[in-house]
């Protein structure tokens, strides 16, 4: 009887090959990799998305370990590195499509303090905006400000077309396709963004045209170099584009916005992804308590 072989594709299949061919000295490595396999084992590795990674990192941040203790920042980073090592192996063995980008690419390493995420202060945001205005790609300031206000992911923002932007009426917003089945996610935008969109739109622009383009108008501009240059010029360490998403959610939490509302704003799949901002809600919740009960 002839045995049939196939190229491993799922997370579990690739992990099995990786572990069989790679010597691992750290006794905790396999349990950490297993953590990812338990959640995405049947999913093709090539279909793993930043949202999937973010959900697991949020779970690690907010869920106690088997000992009942919170995981430290370095420990969470080691869970992350376990999966990244497997991905590097898969790339070397050509088990992933050419040009495939790792879902970890735009998600920074976890800080040292558990549950604490990197976000921009108002002063840091202003420095980044000032630096962005000095870059050759003129749409960078608009993209950064839109990311901070909407909390949308880089891919969603770069996929926006002019027809997705509604500037008229009482509730200006941008609309993106959130899921593969066509569910839409609407993000309100501020008056300064409305004015900037109006300023940047050319007379001959069609609704079907992409917004954030460079010389090649048929595809989104590669923002990595210009964004990195702006961060360096602004003197910002540990900042990636994903930091802007954290900034959006953190600002809402600091203002006392309800966790469920933040989850809706960000399009989080689980509340574990939103609970990482709960420690920032204290001041806003205190104000709410005082307003409701102070005169009772």
Beta strands, then each sheet from edge to edge (+ up, - down):
strand 1: 165-166
strand 2: 173-177
strand 3: 184-188
sheet 1: 1+ 2- 3+
end
